[in-house]
């Protein structure tokens, strides 16, 4: 029984990665901000900071974390502002 629960959980968790093709999905990106949906079981904040910084680099800006919230089904959303470099 325990094996079946672990197998079901594994399939459930990998469903998000399979649907996106990776552990996160950029929901919105512009010269002023970026919002990313992610699965915390498969990625970490450091990796998401790098993704955000890549976006902000296009505009010669730095990514500054703003907010993180639950998005349902164990997923989370994080937002970053793109701010002028000092």
matplotlib code that plots the C-alpha trace (Angstrom):
import matplotlib.pyplot as plt

x = [0.0, 2.8, 4.5, 1.3, 1.0, 4.6, 4.1, 0.9, 2.7, 5.6, 3.3, 1.4, 4.5, 6.1, 2.9, 3.7, 7.2, 5.9, 3.2, 5.7, 8.7, 10.7, 10.3, 9.0, 6.9, 7.3, 3.8, 4.7, 7.9, 8.6, 11.2, 9.8, 8.9, 8.7, 6.3, 7.2, 5.1, 7.2, 7.1, 9.1, 9.7, 11.8, 13.5, 14.7, 14.6, 18.3, 17.5, 14.4, 16.5, 18.8, 15.9, 14.6, 18.0, 18.3, 15.1, 16.2, 19.7, 18.0, 17.1, 20.4, 18.5, 18.7, 16.0, 14.7, 12.4, 8.9, 6.3, 5.8, 2.5, 0.8, -0.7, -2.6, -1.7, 1.5, 2.8, 4.0, 4.3, 7.1, 7.5, 10.6, 10.9, 13.5, 15.2, 17.8, 21.3, 23.1]
y = [0.0, 2.4, 1.8, 2.6, 5.9, 6.8, 5.9, 8.0, 10.9, 10.6, 10.6, 13.6, 15.6, 14.9, 15.9, 19.6, 19.2, 17.2, 19.8, 22.6, 20.7, 22.0, 22.9, 26.4, 28.4, 32.1, 33.6, 37.2, 39.0, 42.6, 45.3, 46.1, 42.7, 38.9, 36.4, 32.7, 29.7, 26.9, 23.5, 23.8, 20.0, 20.4, 23.9, 26.4, 30.2, 30.5, 29.0, 31.2, 34.3, 33.3, 33.0, 36.4, 38.0, 36.7, 38.5, 41.7, 41.6, 42.2, 45.7, 46.2, 45.9, 43.8, 41.3, 42.1, 39.5, 40.9, 38.3, 34.6, 32.9, 29.5, 28.8, 25.6, 21.9, 22.4, 25.0, 28.5, 31.8, 34.3, 37.8, 39.9, 43.6, 44.7, 47.7, 50.1, 49.1, 51.4]
z = [0.0, 0.9, -2.5, -4.3, -2.5, -3.2, -6.9, -7.1, -5.5, -7.9, -10.9, -9.5, -8.9, -12.2, -14.0, -13.6, -14.9, -17.9, -18.7, -18.7, -19.9, -16.9, -13.2, -13.9, -16.3, -17.0, -16.8, -17.6, -18.5, -19.4, -18.9, -15.4, -13.9, -14.3, -12.8, -12.6, -11.7, -10.2, -8.5, -5.3, -5.4, -8.5, -8.3, -5.7, -5.3, -6.5, -9.8, -10.2, -9.3, -12.2, -14.6, -13.5, -13.8, -17.4, -18.2, -16.5, -18.0, -21.4, -20.1, -18.2, -14.9, -11.8, -10.6, -7.1, -5.5, -4.6, -3.7, -3.4, -3.0, -3.3, -6.7, -5.9, -6.4, -4.5, -7.0, -6.2, -7.9, -7.5, -8.8, -9.4, -10.3, -12.8, -11.2, -12.6, -11.7, -9.2]

ax = plt.figure().add_subplot(projection="3d")
ax.plot(x, y, z, "-o")
ax.set_aspect("equal")
plt.show()
